[in-house]
Amino acid sequence: SSSDRRRRSPLILVVVVVVVVPLVVVVVPVVVVVVVIVVVVVVVVVVVVVVVVVVVVVVAMVYMTNI
């Protein structure tokens, strides 16, 4: 039975490695990509909001000065 236990534990380790390593290899890039996409989206939204606000303010100022 002791020899069985010694054989099983390496098998368990191998299974864990075979299961965990691909998961890590797949999950890490996915997480990185998702984070990058979120950051890009946030930056784009902020830039768009700032541009819209600036345009509105400029147009409002021009409109007010014209009146």
Biopython code that builds the backbone (N, CA, C, O; Angstrom):
import numpy as np
from Bio.PDB.StructureBuilder import StructureBuilder

atoms = [
    (1, "SER", "N", (0.835, -1.210, 0.000)),
    (1, "SER", "CA", (0.000, 0.000, 0.000)),
    (1, "SER", "C", (0.859, 1.245, 0.000)),
    (1, "SER", "O", (0.495, 2.256, -0.601)),
    (2, "SER", "N", (2.005, 1.178, 0.675)),
    (2, "SER", "CA", (2.885, 2.345, 0.723)),
    (2, "SER", "C", (3.399, 2.667, -0.685)),
    (2, "SER", "O", (3.489, 3.836, -1.061)),
    (3, "SER", "N", (3.735, 1.632, -1.460)),
    (3, "SER", "CA", (4.203, 1.860, -2.820)),
    (3, "SER", "C", (3.079, 2.485, -3.657)),
    (3, "SER", "O", (3.346, 3.337, -4.504)),
    (4, "ASP", "N", (1.821, 2.069, -3.428)),
    (4, "ASP", "CA", (0.686, 2.651, -4.135)),
    (4, "ASP", "C", (0.594, 4.142, -3.829)),
    (4, "ASP", "O", (0.415, 4.961, -4.731)),
    (5, "ARG", "N", (0.715, 4.482, -2.563)),
    (5, "ARG", "CA", (0.628, 5.902, -2.187)),
    (5, "ARG", "C", (1.738, 6.693, -2.881)),
    (5, "ARG", "O", (1.510, 7.789, -3.393)),
    (6, "ARG", "N", (2.930, 6.125, -2.889)),
    (6, "ARG", "CA", (4.042, 6.837, -3.520)),
    (6, "ARG", "C", (3.775, 7.009, -5.024)),
    (6, "ARG", "O", (4.143, 8.028, -5.608)),
    (7, "ARG", "N", (3.151, 6.034, -5.631)),
    (7, "ARG", "CA", (2.858, 6.146, -7.065)),
    (7, "ARG", "C", (1.726, 7.144, -7.313)),
    (7, "ARG", "O", (1.744, 7.882, -8.298)),
    (8, "ARG", "N", (0.748, 7.158, -6.418)),
    (8, "ARG", "CA", (-0.419, 8.018, -6.645)),
    (8, "ARG", "C", (-0.061, 9.489, -6.498)),
    (8, "ARG", "O", (-0.527, 10.312, -7.286)),
    (9, "SER", "N", (0.751, 9.839, -5.515)),
    (9, "SER", "CA", (1.025, 11.249, -5.275)),
    (9, "SER", "C", (1.714, 11.904, -6.481)),
    (9, "SER", "O", (1.338, 13.015, -6.856)),
    (10, "PRO", "N", (2.697, 11.263, -7.089)),
    (10, "PRO", "CA", (3.241, 11.862, -8.328)),
    (10, "PRO", "C", (2.178, 11.984, -9.418)),
    (10, "PRO", "O", (2.152, 12.972, -10.152)),
    (11, "LEU", "N", (1.313, 10.995, -9.525)),
    (11, "LEU", "CA", (0.236, 11.065, -10.510)),
    (11, "LEU", "C", (-0.645, 12.278, -10.217)),
    (11, "LEU", "O", (-1.017, 13.024, -11.122)),
    (12, "ILE", "N", (-0.972, 12.462, -8.936)),
    (12, "ILE", "CA", (-1.790, 13.620, -8.547)),
    (12, "ILE", "C", (-1.051, 14.904, -8.918)),
    (12, "ILE", "O", (-1.646, 15.834, -9.464)),
    (13, "LEU", "N", (0.241, 14.950, -8.622)),
    (13, "LEU", "CA", (1.038, 16.139, -8.951)),
    (13, "LEU", "C", (1.018, 16.375, -10.463)),
    (13, "LEU", "O", (0.859, 17.507, -10.920)),
    (14, "VAL", "N", (1.177, 15.317, -11.217)),
    (14, "VAL", "CA", (1.176, 15.438, -12.681)),
    (14, "VAL", "C", (-0.175, 15.958, -13.158)),
    (14, "VAL", "O", (-0.246, 16.844, -14.009)),
    (15, "VAL", "N", (-1.249, 15.394, -12.596)),
    (15, "VAL", "CA", (-2.591, 15.838, -12.986)),
    (15, "VAL", "C", (-2.769, 17.311, -12.642)),
    (15, "VAL", "O", (-3.270, 18.088, -13.456)),
    (16, "VAL", "N", (-2.361, 17.693, -11.442)),
    (16, "VAL", "CA", (-2.482, 19.093, -11.018)),
    (16, "VAL", "C", (-1.709, 19.995, -11.977)),
    (16, "VAL", "O", (-2.218, 21.024, -12.423)),
    (17, "VAL", "N", (-0.483, 19.602, -12.288)),
    (17, "VAL", "CA", (0.353, 20.407, -13.191)),
    (17, "VAL", "C", (-0.299, 20.488, -14.570)),
    (17, "VAL", "O", (-0.369, 21.560, -15.172)),
    (18, "VAL", "N", (-0.775, 19.345, -15.062)),
    (18, "VAL", "CA", (-1.363, 19.303, -16.407)),
    (18, "VAL", "C", (-2.639, 20.143, -16.456)),
    (18, "VAL", "O", (-2.947, 20.745, -17.485)),
    (19, "VAL", "N", (-3.381, 20.185, -15.347)),
    (19, "VAL", "CA", (-4.628, 20.959, -15.318)),
    (19, "VAL", "C", (-4.358, 22.434, -15.047)),
    (19, "VAL", "O", (-4.949, 23.302, -15.688)),
    (20, "VAL", "N", (-3.465, 22.720, -14.098)),
    (20, "VAL", "CA", (-3.257, 24.101, -13.640)),
    (20, "VAL", "C", (-2.460, 24.904, -14.667)),
    (20, "VAL", "O", (-2.788, 26.058, -14.945)),
    (21, "VAL", "N", (-1.431, 24.306, -15.221)),
    (21, "VAL", "CA", (-0.554, 25.050, -16.136)),
    (21, "VAL", "C", (-1.326, 25.584, -17.350)),
    (21, "VAL", "O", (-1.218, 26.770, -17.664)),
    (22, "PRO", "N", (-2.102, 24.736, -18.038)),
    (22, "PRO", "CA", (-2.891, 25.294, -19.156)),
    (22, "PRO", "C", (-3.872, 26.357, -18.699)),
    (22, "PRO", "O", (-4.064, 27.365, -19.379)),
    (23, "LEU", "N", (-4.499, 26.134, -17.540)),
    (23, "LEU", "CA", (-5.430, 27.137, -17.011)),
    (23, "LEU", "C", (-4.719, 28.468, -16.832)),
    (23, "LEU", "O", (-5.215, 29.510, -17.261)),
    (24, "VAL", "N", (-3.556, 28.427, -16.197)),
    (24, "VAL", "CA", (-2.791, 29.652, -15.964)),
    (24, "VAL", "C", (-2.391, 30.275, -17.307)),
    (24, "VAL", "O", (-2.507, 31.485, -17.507)),
    (25, "VAL", "N", (-1.917, 29.419, -18.222)),
    (25, "VAL", "CA", (-1.465, 29.912, -19.527)),
    (25, "VAL", "C", (-2.626, 30.547, -20.289)),
    (25, "VAL", "O", (-2.434, 31.514, -21.026)),
    (26, "VAL", "N", (-3.835, 30.001, -20.111)),
    (26, "VAL", "CA", (-5.000, 30.539, -20.818)),
    (26, "VAL", "C", (-5.575, 31.736, -20.066)),
    (26, "VAL", "O", (-5.937, 32.738, -20.683)),
    (27, "VAL", "N", (-5.663, 31.641, -18.743)),
    (27, "VAL", "CA", (-6.350, 32.661, -17.943)),
    (27, "VAL", "C", (-5.542, 33.954, -17.890)),
    (27, "VAL", "O", (-6.111, 35.040, -18.003)),
    (28, "VAL", "N", (-4.232, 33.854, -17.721)),
    (28, "VAL", "CA", (-3.402, 35.051, -17.560)),
    (28, "VAL", "C", (-3.494, 35.959, -18.787)),
    (28, "VAL", "O", (-3.745, 37.153, -18.626)),
    (29, "PRO", "N", (-3.301, 35.442, -20.013)),
    (29, "PRO", "CA", (-3.461, 36.329, -21.182)),
    (29, "PRO", "C", (-4.869, 36.899, -21.292)),
    (29, "PRO", "O", (-5.047, 38.064, -21.648)),
    (30, "VAL", "N", (-5.870, 36.073, -20.985)),
    (30, "VAL", "CA", (-7.250, 36.556, -21.069)),
    (30, "VAL", "C", (-7.462, 37.715, -20.093)),
    (30, "VAL", "O", (-8.051, 38.736, -20.449)),
    (31, "VAL", "N", (-6.979, 37.548, -18.867)),
    (31, "VAL", "CA", (-7.115, 38.604, -17.862)),
    (31, "VAL", "C", (-6.383, 39.860, -18.327)),
    (31, "VAL", "O", (-6.907, 40.968, -18.215)),
    (32, "VAL", "N", (-5.171, 39.682, -18.847)),
    (32, "VAL", "CA", (-4.389, 40.822, -19.324)),
    (32, "VAL", "C", (-5.136, 41.542, -20.446)),
    (32, "VAL", "O", (-5.223, 42.770, -20.457)),
    (33, "VAL", "N", (-5.673, 40.766, -21.386)),
    (33, "VAL", "CA", (-6.395, 41.355, -22.518)),
    (33, "VAL", "C", (-7.627, 42.114, -22.017)),
    (33, "VAL", "O", (-7.904, 43.228, -22.461)),
    (34, "VAL", "N", (-8.357, 41.499, -21.091)),
    (34, "VAL", "CA", (-9.562, 42.143, -20.552)),
    (34, "VAL", "C", (-9.190, 43.449, -19.850)),
    (34, "VAL", "O", (-9.853, 44.468, -20.043)),
    (35, "VAL", "N", (-8.146, 43.422, -19.048)),
    (35, "VAL", "CA", (-7.711, 44.626, -18.336)),
    (35, "VAL", "C", (-7.326, 45.712, -19.339)),
    (35, "VAL", "O", (-7.711, 46.871, -19.183)),
    (36, "VAL", "N", (-6.565, 45.335, -20.367)),
    (36, "VAL", "CA", (-6.143, 46.300, -21.382)),
    (36, "VAL", "C", (-7.369, 46.900, -22.085)),
    (36, "VAL", "O", (-7.442, 48.110, -22.299)),
    (37, "ILE", "N", (-8.333, 46.035, -22.441)),
    (37, "ILE", "CA", (-9.544, 46.513, -23.122)),
    (37, "ILE", "C", (-10.300, 47.488, -22.227)),
    (37, "ILE", "O", (-10.743, 48.543, -22.680)),
    (38, "VAL", "N", (-10.445, 47.127, -20.951)),
    (38, "VAL", "CA", (-11.164, 48.000, -20.012)),
    (38, "VAL", "C", (-10.458, 49.348, -19.900)),
    (38, "VAL", "O", (-11.105, 50.395, -19.934)),
    (39, "VAL", "N", (-9.133, 49.324, -19.766)),
    (39, "VAL", "CA", (-8.370, 50.568, -19.647)),
    (39, "VAL", "C", (-8.554, 51.419, -20.904)),
    (39, "VAL", "O", (-8.780, 52.626, -20.817)),
    (40, "VAL", "N", (-8.457, 50.782, -22.068)),
    (40, "VAL", "CA", (-8.615, 51.518, -23.334)),
    (40, "VAL", "C", (-10.008, 52.131, -23.417)),
    (40, "VAL", "O", (-10.159, 53.294, -23.793)),
    (41, "VAL", "N", (-11.022, 51.347, -23.067)),
    (41, "VAL", "CA", (-12.401, 51.847, -23.125)),
    (41, "VAL", "C", (-12.564, 53.042, -22.181)),
    (41, "VAL", "O", (-13.149, 54.057, -22.559)),
    (42, "VAL", "N", (-12.053, 52.923, -20.969)),
    (42, "VAL", "CA", (-12.169, 54.010, -19.999)),
    (42, "VAL", "C", (-11.475, 55.264, -20.528)),
    (42, "VAL", "O", (-12.022, 56.364, -20.444)),
    (43, "VAL", "N", (-10.268, 55.095, -21.073)),
    (43, "VAL", "CA", (-9.518, 56.236, -21.605)),
    (43, "VAL", "C", (-10.301, 56.888, -22.748)),
    (43, "VAL", "O", (-10.425, 58.111, -22.806)),
    (44, "VAL", "N", (-10.826, 56.064, -23.651)),
    (44, "VAL", "CA", (-11.578, 56.596, -24.790)),
    (44, "VAL", "C", (-12.808, 57.360, -24.299)),
    (44, "VAL", "O", (-13.094, 58.454, -24.785)),
    (45, "VAL", "N", (-13.530, 56.789, -23.342)),
    (45, "VAL", "CA", (-14.724, 57.446, -22.814)),
    (45, "VAL", "C", (-14.353, 58.786, -22.180)),
    (45, "VAL", "O", (-15.022, 59.793, -22.411)),
    (46, "VAL", "N", (-13.299, 58.795, -21.391)),
    (46, "VAL", "CA", (-12.864, 60.039, -20.736)),
    (46, "VAL", "C", (-12.502, 61.079, -21.790)),
    (46, "VAL", "O", (-12.910, 62.237, -21.692)),
    (47, "VAL", "N", (-11.735, 60.667, -22.800)),
    (47, "VAL", "CA", (-11.321, 61.603, -23.848)),
    (47, "VAL", "C", (-12.540, 62.156, -24.579)),
    (47, "VAL", "O", (-12.629, 63.358, -24.831)),
    (48, "VAL", "N", (-13.481, 61.271, -24.918)),
    (48, "VAL", "CA", (-14.685, 61.706, -25.628)),
    (48, "VAL", "C", (-15.469, 62.700, -24.767)),
    (48, "VAL", "O", (-15.910, 63.737, -25.262)),
    (49, "VAL", "N", (-15.642, 62.387, -23.491)),
    (49, "VAL", "CA", (-16.380, 63.285, -22.589)),
    (49, "VAL", "C", (-15.685, 64.642, -22.515)),
    (49, "VAL", "O", (-16.337, 65.683, -22.606)),
    (50, "VAL", "N", (-14.361, 64.630, -22.351)),
    (50, "VAL", "CA", (-13.611, 65.890, -22.265)),
    (50, "VAL", "C", (-13.777, 66.691, -23.552)),
    (50, "VAL", "O", (-14.023, 67.897, -23.508)),
    (51, "VAL", "N", (-13.642, 66.028, -24.691)),
    (51, "VAL", "CA", (-13.770, 66.721, -25.983)),
    (51, "VAL", "C", (-15.167, 67.314, -26.121)),
    (51, "VAL", "O", (-15.320, 68.464, -26.533)),
    (52, "VAL", "N", (-16.189, 66.526, -25.777)),
    (52, "VAL", "CA", (-17.564, 67.015, -25.887)),
    (52, "VAL", "C", (-17.769, 68.227, -24.983)),
    (52, "VAL", "O", (-18.358, 69.223, -25.401)),
    (53, "VAL", "N", (-17.287, 68.145, -23.756)),
    (53, "VAL", "CA", (-17.444, 69.261, -22.815)),
    (53, "VAL", "C", (-16.744, 70.505, -23.350)),
    (53, "VAL", "O", (-17.298, 71.604, -23.312)),
    (54, "VAL", "N", (-15.515, 70.324, -23.850)),
    (54, "VAL", "CA", (-14.757, 71.462, -24.383)),
    (54, "VAL", "C", (-15.506, 72.075, -25.566)),
    (54, "VAL", "O", (-15.643, 73.296, -25.647)),
    (55, "VAL", "N", (-15.984, 71.243, -26.474)),
    (55, "VAL", "CA", (-16.701, 71.737, -27.645)),
    (55, "VAL", "C", (-17.955, 72.497, -27.211)),
    (55, "VAL", "O", (-18.231, 73.587, -27.714)),
    (56, "VAL", "N", (-18.707, 71.921, -26.283)),
    (56, "VAL", "CA", (-19.927, 72.574, -25.801)),
    (56, "VAL", "C", (-19.593, 73.924, -25.174)),
    (56, "VAL", "O", (-20.266, 74.919, -25.441)),
    (57, "VAL", "N", (-18.560, 73.956, -24.343)),
    (57, "VAL", "CA", (-18.177, 75.208, -23.684)),
    (57, "VAL", "C", (-17.760, 76.237, -24.726)),
    (57, "VAL", "O", (-18.177, 77.393, -24.655)),
    (58, "VAL", "N", (-16.936, 75.829, -25.698)),
    (58, "VAL", "CA", (-16.465, 76.761, -26.732)),
    (58, "VAL", "C", (-17.652, 77.276, -27.542)),
    (58, "VAL", "O", (-17.769, 78.477, -27.786)),
    (59, "VAL", "N", (-18.522, 76.370, -27.953)),
    (59, "VAL", "CA", (-19.692, 76.773, -28.738)),
    (59, "VAL", "C", (-20.565, 77.721, -27.921)),
    (59, "VAL", "O", (-21.055, 78.725, -28.439)),
    (60, "ALA", "N", (-20.753, 77.402, -26.655)),
    (60, "ALA", "CA", (-21.570, 78.257, -25.791)),
    (60, "ALA", "C", (-20.936, 79.638, -25.662)),
    (60, "ALA", "O", (-21.634, 80.649, -25.734)),
    (61, "MET", "N", (-19.611, 79.688, -25.471)),
    (61, "MET", "CA", (-18.920, 80.976, -25.340)),
    (61, "MET", "C", (-19.054, 81.781, -26.630)),
    (61, "MET", "O", (-19.352, 82.975, -26.593)),
    (62, "VAL", "N", (-18.832, 81.120, -27.779)),
    (62, "VAL", "CA", (-18.958, 81.801, -29.075)),
    (62, "VAL", "C", (-20.383, 82.307, -29.248)),
    (62, "VAL", "O", (-20.602, 83.440, -29.676)),
    (63, "TYR", "N", (-21.341, 81.464, -28.915)),
    (63, "TYR", "CA", (-22.754, 81.846, -29.052)),
    (63, "TYR", "C", (-23.069, 83.052, -28.171)),
    (63, "TYR", "O", (-23.742, 83.991, -28.595)),
    (64, "MET", "N", (-22.561, 83.006, -26.921)),
    (64, "MET", "CA", (-22.819, 84.108, -25.984)),
    (64, "MET", "C", (-22.164, 85.397, -26.484)),
    (64, "MET", "O", (-22.775, 86.465, -26.436)),
    (65, "THR", "N", (-20.917, 85.296, -26.963)),
    (65, "THR", "CA", (-20.218, 86.501, -27.423)),
    (65, "THR", "C", (-20.897, 87.051, -28.671)),
    (65, "THR", "O", (-20.935, 88.268, -28.858)),
    (66, "ASN", "N", (-21.437, 86.181, -29.536)),
    (66, "ASN", "CA", (-22.133, 86.650, -30.728)),
    (66, "ASN", "C", (-23.391, 87.414, -30.348)),
    (66, "ASN", "O", (-23.739, 88.416, -30.973)),
    (67, "ILE", "N", (-24.074, 86.922, -29.303)),
    (67, "ILE", "CA", (-25.281, 87.647, -28.852)),
    (67, "ILE", "C", (-24.826, 88.956, -28.228)),
    (67, "ILE", "O", (-25.655, 89.744, -27.772)),
]
sb = StructureBuilder()
sb.init_structure("model")
sb.init_model(0)
sb.init_chain("A")
sb.init_seg("    ")
for serial, (resi, resn, name, xyz) in enumerate(atoms, 1):
    if name == "N":
        sb.init_residue(resn, " ", resi, " ")
    sb.init_atom(name, np.array(xyz, "f"), 0.0, 1.0, " ", f" {name:<3s}", serial, name[0])
structure = sb.get_structure()
